[in-house]
Amino acid sequence: MFADFLTRLLAPAPETLPDADARLALSALMVRLARSDGDYAASERARITDILAARYGLGQAEAEALRAEAEALEAEAPDTVRFTRAIKDAVPLEAREAVLEALWQVALADGTREAHEDSLMRMVTNLLGFTDQESARARQRATRE
């Protein structure tokens, strides 16, 4: 289903993604983070839906549909390293800054900091081109929302 999208995303020199594809890729990364601890909690799914609705100006049904599409893409996407590096290469920096904060909102949605999520956040932060300090600031902003 997502073969063409993944082929474009993982090309040796990916082009900047169109908005719809960037939304989907970044949404799938949020799903991957939420699933990383083996417990894809309802609070995490709801938080992803809320983030998508707010960030992209979607209604509830549209945001849920995007999340469902992202869940399917995440299941087909390659390892996190290749997937995240491809996003870095294809998505402008300002969009990646916003997703770093959104990822922290998802990681913190269930009220606990899991070691698997923390580990994935450290890796993703680096692969998206950010420092640990930038990630810490994004986490602080996420806890205020």
Phi and psi in degrees as a GROMACS rama.xvg file:
@    title "Ramachandran Plot"
@    xaxis  label "Phi"
@    yaxis  label "Psi"
@TYPE xy
-107.341  15.8138  PHE-2
-57.9816  -47.495  ALA-3
-63.5492  -42.2058  ASP-4
-61.1607  -48.1945  PHE-5
-65.5758  -36.3789  LEU-6
-61.8062  -45.2218  THR-7
-64.2305  -44.0816  ARG-8
-65.4866  -37.2129  LEU-9
-98.0781  11.7953  LEU-10
-61.5377  153.796  ALA-11
-55.1617  -34.5028  PRO-12
-132.112  77.8678  ALA-13
-65.5289  143.907  PRO-14
-79.3781  162.713  GLU-15
-60.1453  132.578  THR-16
-72.7992  142.686  LEU-17
-61.4205  157.353  PRO-18
-52.1384  -45.1513  ASP-19
-63.2291  -40.3186  ALA-20
-70.1952  -38.9745  ASP-21
-62.9025  -42.1223  ALA-22
-56.6552  -46.688  ARG-23
-65.7307  -44.5051  LEU-24
-63.9225  -45.3039  ALA-25
-68.9915  -34.6842  LEU-26
-65.0567  -40.8907  SER-27
-64.4131  -34.0518  ALA-28
-66.0862  -38.2045  LEU-29
-63.3768  -41.2355  MET-30
-62.8375  -43.0875  VAL-31
-59.2577  -43.2214  ARG-32
-62.8167  -45.897  LEU-33
-62.3622  -33.7328  ALA-34
-82.787  -11.4948  ARG-35
-63.0269  -25.3975  SER-36
-94.0699  5.73491  ASP-37
80.6649  4.22341  GLY-38
-133.115  93.4753  ASP-39
-85.309  81.4333  TYR-40
-69.9911  153.847  ALA-41
-58.3959  -36.5412  ALA-42
-64.8238  -34.4888  SER-43
-71.1585  -42.999  GLU-44
-61.2629  -42.7468  ARG-45
-64.566  -40.5035  ALA-46
-64.7812  -42.2226  ARG-47
-60.115  -46.5144  ILE-48
-59.1237  -44.948  THR-49
-62.0954  -42.7823  ASP-50
-62.493  -45.6048  ILE-51
-62.5487  -42.5189  LEU-52
-62.2986  -47.0386  ALA-53
-69.2924  -45.3417  ALA-54
-67.8277  -37.1757  ARG-55
-111.284  6.509  TYR-56
63.6805  41.152  GLY-57
-100.114  152.931  LEU-58
-74.9817  168.734  GLY-59
-56.1239  -47.7502  GLN-60
-64.6542  -40.2808  ALA-61
-65.6349  -42.1346  GLU-62
-65.2762  -40.1401  ALA-63
-65.1229  -38.3095  GLU-64
-65.7977  -41.5765  ALA-65
-63.621  -41.9361  LEU-66
-62.1268  -42.076  ARG-67
-63.1483  -40.9  ALA-68
-64.2035  -40.3386  GLU-69
-65.0749  -37.0974  ALA-70
-61.7637  -42.2361  GLU-71
-67.5457  -42.2272  ALA-72
-63.269  -44.7338  LEU-73
-57.7096  -38.5327  GLU-74
-66.4777  -28.3279  ALA-75
-95.1987  -17.6389  GLU-76
-67.1736  151.469  ALA-77
-70.3407  -171.315  PRO-78
-52.7611  155.704  ASP-79
-59.8676  -37.4901  THR-80
-61.1958  -53.2041  VAL-81
-63.7905  -42.2201  ARG-82
-63.4133  -46.6987  PHE-83
-69.6332  -39.7127  THR-84
-62.9461  -38.3864  ARG-85
-63.7173  -40.1667  ALA-86
-63.0639  -44.0298  ILE-87
-57.5893  -43.946  LYS-88
-70.8749  -26.777  ASP-89
-105.915  -11.0329  ALA-90
-116.646  130.981  VAL-91
-59.7351  152.664  PRO-92
-53.6213  -45.7243  LEU-93
-61.0481  -33.7019  GLU-94
-71.1463  -35.1939  ALA-95
-69.9103  -34.1554  ARG-96
-61.155  -44.9932  GLU-97
-64.9277  -36.4085  ALA-98
-72.9321  -30.0237  VAL-99
-59.8456  -45.1175  LEU-100
-64.9005  -41.1033  GLU-101
-63.7096  -38.2178  ALA-102
-61.0532  -41.1126  LEU-103
-64.7275  -37.2651  TRP-104
-60.9142  -39.9179  GLN-105
-68.2007  -46.142  VAL-106
-59.6878  -32.814  ALA-107
-94.7351  -1.97466  LEU-108
-61.5237  -33.7296  ALA-109
-89.9956  5.02772  ASP-110
84.4251  -0.450385  GLY-111
-131.126  147.98  THR-112
-98.9944  111.662  ARG-113
-92.4073  144.244  GLU-114
-59.6943  -39.0604  ALA-115
-63.9793  -42.3343  HIS-116
-67.6892  -43.1576  GLU-117
-59.8972  -43.9149  ASP-118
-63.0005  -44.9218  SER-119
-64.683  -39.8752  LEU-120
-61.8761  -41.0628  MET-121
-61.3563  -44.3824  ARG-122
-66.4629  -48.0424  MET-123
-63.4777  -39.8275  VAL-124
-54.6857  -49.8457  THR-125
-64.6539  -45.3621  ASN-126
-66.9876  -27.5857  LEU-127
-82.7618  -4.13977  LEU-128
94.1201  24.42  GLY-129
-116.121  158.938  PHE-130
-91.0027  166.97  THR-131
-61.15  -35.9925  ASP-132
-66.1324  -40.8532  GLN-133
-64.9983  -37.2883  GLU-134
-65.2744  -41.9125  SER-135
-61.9067  -40.6736  ALA-136
-65.7011  -39.4641  ARG-137
-63.9094  -40.1287  ALA-138
-62.7056  -42.374  ARG-139
-62.4386  -42.5308  GLN-140
-63.4164  -39.8988  ARG-141
-64.219  -35.1079  ALA-142
-73.9749  -18.9963  THR-143
-82.9355  -15.7029  ARG-144
